[in-house]
Amino acid sequence: MSKTEYIYVLHGRDGKPFYCGHTVNPERRLKQHVDEALSGGTSFKCGHICWLISQGDEVGIKIVDQCPADELADLEAWWIDQLGYEYFLYNGNGGKRRANGWTDTEVKNAIQDAKWERKHGKPGPRPDPTESLKVDARARAVMKLMEADRFVGKITRYEFNQYLKRAESLGMC
């Protein structure tokens, strides 16, 4: 049985995500990000963390999903893609896929395939290349409701679906 992996976002006091990643231990991972930034990390993510801290802000972590480790690549890429429509993320890659040596085109195609499968519930033909330019209104509506509720902590798929039903009933998507 594979370990449970958590998909998380890092955010400031305003709750707006600036980085999406995965871990088995969210608290330890947050500490690692802050320690890396304060010890001279040179990534844009590290720079943003240092800037937040210098402004008297806090860096928080919010769990947005979880899955078995063998499903991680698709789910992490999907979250990076969806959050990237609404927020500027300092993810310099496509998540775990890029770390495994995938090219930009392979990452984009895999994200499109994962989006298609999540939307239609089955594998299918690759969607139109312009599909990735369209905003997924459902994901955006859920994120807006989560922000309005100041949601902090893990969000399960059940909670995500509840937010989605609420967004649909309010005519947000």
Rosetta silent file (secondary structure, phi, psi, omega in degrees, C-alpha in Angstrom):
SEQUENCE: MSKTEYIYVLHGRDGKPFYCGHTVNPERRLKQHVDEALSGGTSFKCGHICWLISQGDEVGIKIVDQCPADELADLEAWWIDQLGYEYFLYNGNGGKRRANGWTDTEVKNAIQDAKWERKHGKPGPRPDPTESLKVDARARAVMKLMEADRFVGKITRYEFNQYLKRAESLGMC
SCORE:     score description
SCORE:     0.000 S_00000001
   1 L     0.000  131.820 -176.899    0.000    0.000    0.000 S_00000001
   2 L   -84.139  156.917 -179.751    1.443    3.356   -0.975 S_00000001
   3 L   -67.875  156.329  173.459    1.763    6.315    1.385 S_00000001
   4 E   -83.025  126.911  175.763   -0.747    9.135    1.386 S_00000001
   5 E  -104.929  143.191  178.360    0.659   12.234   -0.264 S_00000001
   6 E  -109.609  133.475  171.936   -0.790   15.672    0.406 S_00000001
   7 E   -92.777  129.264 -175.579   -1.028   18.405   -2.220 S_00000001
   8 E  -133.154  163.246  170.514   -0.539   21.760   -0.480 S_00000001
   9 E  -123.998  144.826  170.199   -0.243   25.445   -1.206 S_00000001
  10 E   -94.471  142.143 -178.160    1.972   27.976    0.544 S_00000001
  11 E  -149.988  161.397  174.028    0.301   31.324    1.211 S_00000001
  12 L   -90.719 -169.164 -179.194    0.725   34.570    3.087 S_00000001
  13 L   -60.309  -29.396 -179.884   -1.683   36.083    5.612 S_00000001
  14 L   -72.437   -9.044  177.394   -4.000   37.087    2.747 S_00000001
  15 L    83.003   -1.973 -178.660   -4.534   33.389    1.954 S_00000001
  16 L   -79.407  124.205 -179.386   -3.487   33.724   -1.697 S_00000001
  17 E   -67.959  143.133  174.279   -1.404   30.739   -2.791 S_00000001
  18 E  -126.366   -3.649  178.654    2.030   31.400   -4.270 S_00000001
  19 E  -157.715  140.717  177.858    3.399   27.846   -4.487 S_00000001
  20 E  -123.707  133.654 -179.543    1.888   24.371   -4.865 S_00000001
  21 E  -150.456 -167.214  179.945    3.700   21.187   -3.892 S_00000001
  22 E  -139.770  154.764 -179.159    3.336   17.751   -2.339 S_00000001
  23 E  -165.791  163.979  170.528    4.524   16.059    0.840 S_00000001
  24 L   -97.283  -15.872 -177.852    3.795   13.281    3.298 S_00000001
  25 L  -136.349   92.438 -174.730    4.343   15.629    6.267 S_00000001
  26 H   -58.387  -42.261 -177.655    2.923   19.166    5.736 S_00000001
  27 H   -63.751  -44.049  178.974    4.266   20.707    8.959 S_00000001
  28 H   -65.165  -38.530 -178.642    7.805   19.491    8.312 S_00000001
  29 H   -65.946  -39.200  176.925    7.604   20.625    4.666 S_00000001
  30 H   -60.526  -46.067  178.641    6.567   24.154    5.666 S_00000001
  31 H   -60.385  -40.133  178.620    9.534   24.358    8.036 S_00000001
  32 H   -62.524  -42.788  179.230   11.835   23.105    5.239 S_00000001
  33 H   -61.633  -46.883 -178.458   10.573   25.815    2.852 S_00000001
  34 H   -65.778  -44.170  178.828   11.106   28.580    5.429 S_00000001
  35 H   -60.662  -42.584  178.839   14.516   27.231    6.467 S_00000001
  36 H   -60.722  -44.520 -178.792   15.615   27.004    2.819 S_00000001
  37 H   -64.698  -45.028 -176.413   14.537   30.613    2.188 S_00000001
  38 H   -74.225  -15.981  178.759   16.184   31.997    5.321 S_00000001
  39 L   -99.122   19.061  171.858   19.426   30.136    4.636 S_00000001
  40 L    99.151   17.420  176.966   19.943   31.828    1.274 S_00000001
  41 L   -55.791  143.019 -172.574   17.796   29.854   -1.169 S_00000001
  42 L  -106.479    2.833 -179.640   17.851   31.537   -4.573 S_00000001
  43 L   -74.232  162.009  176.733   14.528   30.461   -6.100 S_00000001
  44 H   -62.036  -35.804  177.530   11.713   32.967   -6.643 S_00000001
  45 H   -59.538  -46.394  179.414    9.695   31.000   -4.069 S_00000001
  46 H   -62.405  -42.258  177.734   12.457   31.545   -1.484 S_00000001
  47 H   -60.618  -40.115  179.671   12.612   35.229   -2.357 S_00000001
  48 H   -67.751  -40.850  177.531    8.873   35.566   -1.866 S_00000001
  49 H   -60.339  -46.291  178.864    9.027   33.788    1.500 S_00000001
  50 H   -61.657  -40.686  179.041   11.817   36.160    2.646 S_00000001
  51 H   -62.995  -45.511  178.455    9.829   39.163    1.409 S_00000001
  52 H   -57.186  -47.625 -178.242    6.709   38.029    3.307 S_00000001
  53 H   -64.118  -39.670  179.953    8.695   37.566    6.504 S_00000001
  54 H   -66.071  -24.500  178.487   10.426   40.948    6.072 S_00000001
  55 L   -88.743    4.911 -179.252    6.984   42.583    5.802 S_00000001
  56 L    80.435   13.608 -179.469    5.912   41.021    9.105 S_00000001
  57 L   -87.796  171.992  177.677    3.698   38.512    7.310 S_00000001
  58 L  -116.631  154.487  174.682    3.445   34.808    7.986 S_00000001
  59 L  -106.595  124.491  179.758    3.876   31.857    5.656 S_00000001
  60 E  -117.207  166.774  178.018    1.111   29.290    5.955 S_00000001
  61 E  -128.544  136.851  179.489    0.397   25.922    4.421 S_00000001
  62 E  -129.882  128.344  177.202   -3.015   24.676    3.322 S_00000001
  63 E   -81.065  125.791 -179.919   -3.783   21.105    2.261 S_00000001
  64 E  -108.173  -17.525 -179.915   -5.922   21.131   -0.887 S_00000001
  65 E  -166.572  168.621  174.452   -6.001   17.421   -1.732 S_00000001
  66 E  -149.172  155.697 -178.372   -4.566   14.024   -0.901 S_00000001
  67 E  -165.123  166.139  171.801   -3.973   10.821   -2.813 S_00000001
  68 E   -66.351  151.349 -176.320   -1.914    7.623   -2.890 S_00000001
  69 H   -55.789  -33.219 -177.167    1.668    8.242   -4.010 S_00000001
  70 H   -73.072  -11.047  176.390    1.135    6.430   -7.320 S_00000001
  71 H  -103.589    4.150 -170.119   -1.522    9.005   -8.377 S_00000001
  72 H   -61.779  -46.396 -172.719    0.550   11.997   -7.304 S_00000001
  73 H   -57.584  -46.394 -179.131    1.953   13.223  -10.625 S_00000001
  74 H   -65.844  -44.373 -175.349   -1.448   13.726  -12.258 S_00000001
  75 H   -68.962  -43.274  178.905   -3.074   15.319   -9.224 S_00000001
  76 H   -63.213  -43.483  179.082   -0.231   17.707   -8.419 S_00000001
  77 H   -62.291  -39.148  179.759   -0.022   18.817  -12.058 S_00000001
  78 H   -62.574  -45.831 -179.745   -3.790   19.351  -12.133 S_00000001
  79 H   -64.784  -41.712  178.462   -3.696   21.587   -9.015 S_00000001
  80 H   -60.972  -43.494  179.749   -0.731   23.602  -10.325 S_00000001
  81 H   -62.899  -48.033 -177.278   -2.569   24.084  -13.596 S_00000001
  82 H   -67.041  -45.627 -179.805   -5.874   25.100  -11.965 S_00000001
  83 H   -66.554  -30.602 -179.594   -4.374   27.425   -9.368 S_00000001
  84 H   -65.172  -19.948  175.962   -2.175   28.997  -12.020 S_00000001
  85 H   -69.168  -37.238 -172.393   -5.263   30.426  -13.740 S_00000001
  86 H   -98.427  -30.810 -172.869   -6.183   32.497  -10.694 S_00000001
  87 L  -128.852  156.444  173.248   -2.878   33.106   -8.904 S_00000001
  88 L   -86.248  113.897  179.409    0.751   33.694   -9.774 S_00000001
  89 L  -100.153  142.683  176.944    2.578   30.575   -8.621 S_00000001
  90 L   -90.568   24.790  174.784    6.327   30.406   -8.144 S_00000001
  91 L   -75.302  117.641 -178.984    6.377   26.795   -9.347 S_00000001
  92 L   -87.077    7.668 -177.905    9.226   26.697  -11.816 S_00000001
  93 L  -153.192 -173.948 -179.651    8.130   23.359  -13.191 S_00000001
  94 L   -94.990   32.416  179.672    5.206   21.011  -13.685 S_00000001
  95 L    80.555 -147.204 -174.116    5.573   19.348  -10.304 S_00000001
  96 H   -61.836  -30.673 -178.929    6.862   15.806   -9.913 S_00000001
  97 H   -59.786  -44.200 -177.874    6.720   15.150  -13.659 S_00000001
  98 H   -63.952  -37.273  179.629    9.427   17.731  -14.407 S_00000001
  99 H   -64.026  -23.017  178.900   11.648   16.232  -11.728 S_00000001
 100 L   -89.538   12.046  173.259   11.411   12.948  -13.617 S_00000001
 101 L    88.852   17.144  179.584   12.941   14.534  -16.735 S_00000001
 102 L   -75.017  148.755  176.338    9.802   15.333  -18.753 S_00000001
 103 L   -81.071  168.195  177.278    9.994   18.092  -21.374 S_00000001
 104 H   -55.561  -45.817 -178.704    7.734   21.180  -21.350 S_00000001
 105 H   -63.384  -41.866  178.755    5.558   19.681  -24.093 S_00000001
 106 H   -63.605  -40.448  178.552    5.230   16.367  -22.251 S_00000001
 107 H   -64.390  -47.636 -179.664    4.209   18.162  -19.053 S_00000001
 108 H   -60.424  -44.468  179.607    1.619   20.307  -20.900 S_00000001
 109 H   -64.372  -40.811 -179.917    0.196   17.281  -22.728 S_00000001
 110 H   -65.936  -38.457  177.210    0.020   15.233  -19.532 S_00000001
 111 H   -63.681  -44.643  178.080   -1.782   18.095  -17.743 S_00000001
 112 H   -61.138  -42.466  178.781   -4.283   18.340  -20.605 S_00000001
 113 H   -63.192  -42.596  179.965   -4.831   14.570  -20.508 S_00000001
 114 H   -65.428  -40.076  177.525   -5.357   14.638  -16.729 S_00000001
 115 H   -62.119  -44.206 -179.855   -7.820   17.548  -17.049 S_00000001
 116 H   -60.234  -47.335 -177.261   -9.763   15.684  -19.738 S_00000001
 117 H   -64.891  -40.323  178.785   -9.921   12.511  -17.648 S_00000001
 118 H   -66.655  -37.891 -177.272  -11.013   14.389  -14.492 S_00000001
 119 H   -72.345  -42.387 -173.445  -13.679   16.305  -16.415 S_00000001
 120 H  -102.374   -7.461  177.790  -15.086   13.355  -18.369 S_00000001
 121 L    74.821   10.175  179.547  -14.299   10.503  -15.987 S_00000001
 122 L  -158.888  155.317  175.119  -12.478    8.502  -18.637 S_00000001
 123 L   -65.011  150.110 -179.593   -9.428    8.759  -20.877 S_00000001
 124 L  -156.507 -169.791  178.951  -10.201   10.340  -24.202 S_00000001
 125 L   -66.719  150.231  178.579   -8.808   12.210  -27.157 S_00000001
 126 L   -62.721  130.963  179.778   -6.433   15.035  -26.382 S_00000001
 127 L   -67.507  167.306  176.711   -8.455   18.245  -26.137 S_00000001
 128 L   -52.826  136.458 -179.203   -7.953   21.230  -28.379 S_00000001
 129 H   -56.446  -25.780  179.235   -4.586   22.917  -27.561 S_00000001
 130 H   -76.447   -9.097  179.962   -6.455   26.137  -26.752 S_00000001
 131 H   -56.654  -38.085 -177.741   -8.308   24.291  -23.963 S_00000001
 132 H   -68.102  -15.062  178.958   -5.483   25.063  -21.521 S_00000001
 133 H   -84.505  -15.084 -178.582   -6.075   28.789  -22.126 S_00000001
 134 L   -85.798  140.268 -179.124   -9.661   28.582  -20.889 S_00000001
 135 L   -79.889  133.088  174.291  -10.303   29.116  -17.205 S_00000001
 136 L   -78.891   99.232 -174.011  -11.927   26.222  -15.367 S_00000001
 137 H   -61.030  -31.740 -178.938  -14.748   28.224  -13.814 S_00000001
 138 H   -65.638  -47.396 -179.935  -15.609   25.465  -11.365 S_00000001
 139 H   -64.100  -40.091  179.008  -12.135   25.387   -9.780 S_00000001
 140 H   -62.946  -43.386 -179.653  -12.043   29.189   -9.662 S_00000001
 141 H   -62.958  -42.204  179.143  -15.464   29.327   -7.958 S_00000001
 142 H   -63.075  -44.935  179.832  -14.418   26.760   -5.351 S_00000001
 143 H   -62.131  -38.791  178.448  -11.202   28.667   -4.573 S_00000001
 144 H   -64.541  -41.504  178.009  -13.172   31.931   -4.181 S_00000001
 145 H   -65.994  -39.639  178.307  -15.570   30.293   -1.725 S_00000001
 146 H   -62.100  -42.086  177.758  -12.652   28.758    0.196 S_00000001
 147 H   -63.979  -43.540 -179.179  -11.039   32.197    0.442 S_00000001
 148 H   -62.280  -36.282  178.497  -14.319   33.795    1.541 S_00000001
 149 L   -83.051   -3.114 -175.735  -14.685   31.164    4.272 S_00000001
 150 L    52.977   45.121 -177.899  -11.002   31.602    5.211 S_00000001
 151 L   -64.099  128.034  178.763  -10.677   27.841    4.860 S_00000001
 152 L  -132.425  139.625  177.764   -7.508   26.551    6.525 S_00000001
 153 L   108.906 -165.032 -178.500   -6.335   22.969    6.782 S_00000001
 154 L   -71.094  143.226  169.578   -6.997   19.853    4.776 S_00000001
 155 L  -119.559  124.250  179.413   -9.746   19.838    2.194 S_00000001
 156 L   -87.170  169.203  176.642  -11.083   16.440    1.322 S_00000001
 157 H   -63.155  -35.888  177.105  -12.698   15.548   -1.964 S_00000001
 158 H   -60.038  -48.230  179.419  -16.040   15.498   -0.153 S_00000001
 159 H   -62.753  -40.033  177.850  -15.494   19.080    1.079 S_00000001
 160 H   -59.027  -45.675 -179.780  -14.351   20.135   -2.394 S_00000001
 161 H   -65.070  -34.469  176.727  -17.560   18.675   -3.855 S_00000001
 162 H   -65.633  -43.632  175.794  -19.612   20.478   -1.187 S_00000001
 163 H   -60.247  -41.392 -179.335  -17.956   23.774   -2.138 S_00000001
 164 H   -63.410  -43.754  177.790  -18.623   22.972   -5.784 S_00000001
 165 H   -61.692  -41.060  178.758  -22.324   22.308   -5.135 S_00000001
 166 H   -63.487  -43.037  179.038  -22.524   25.591   -3.205 S_00000001
 167 H   -61.961  -41.771  179.471  -20.808   27.468   -6.045 S_00000001
 168 H   -65.828  -40.938  179.710  -23.212   25.972   -8.566 S_00000001
 169 H   -66.317  -27.349  178.239  -26.251   26.846   -6.414 S_00000001
 170 L   -87.337   -0.765  179.182  -24.983   30.451   -6.199 S_00000001
 171 L    73.877   23.800 -178.905  -24.588   30.577   -9.981 S_00000001
 172 L   -80.208  -17.832  179.483  -20.809   31.055   -9.781 S_00000001
 173 L  -150.436    0.000    0.000  -20.157   28.393  -12.421 S_00000001
